[in-house]
Amino acid sequence: MKNSPVYHIIAVPIEKIKPNTYNPNAVAPPEMKLLYDSIKEDGYTMPIVCYYDKANDEYIIVDGFHRYRVMLEYPDIYEREEGKLPVSIINKPIDHRMASTIRHNRARGTHDVDLMSNIVKDLNTLGRSDVWIAKHLGMDKDELLRLKQLTGLAELFKDAEFGRAWIPREEDDLVEI
């Protein structure tokens, strides 16, 4: 028996599928049209990856938001697919779902820098270390540092160790040149 989620696709009514609140991926209108054309011509060839929220009986998108949007925005696709999307389910806590979203996106697209900074901030707030974030989001330390700096929040650096670049002197010790 295969254990990867892709071997267990289910058809889920689109009304039960909800976008996540953290996806930084954006698709420009020409690429959205291309995605529509692809789905119109080839059908859904990749499932939407979701987390099943049992308490609310909802499927939260981890990957596939734009494929979801195509069904919402194009009645011909909705009708052809009878309002259902192919879904594979991953059962992971929120920090791992965020990392999964980023990995899926980075493998094929670009990200909005401000939204990526917010993801880094959120993962930091959830207690994830810089090493964890860099590893799971596929970043090097310089990229992570730049994203942390963009948030402008000192709390993201609260555990950082800083060296002493200079030693302050008393005013009497200053020598006039």
Secondary structure, 3 states (H helix, E strand, C coil): CCCCHHHCCEEEEHHHEECCCCCCECCCHHHHHHHHHHHHHHCCCCCEEEEEEHHHCEEEEEECHHHHHHHHHCHHHHHHCCCEEEEEECCCCHHHHHHHHHHHHHCCCCECHHHHHHHHHHHHHCCCCHHHHHHHHCCCHHHHHHHHHHHCCHHHHCCCCCCCCCCCCCHHHCCCC
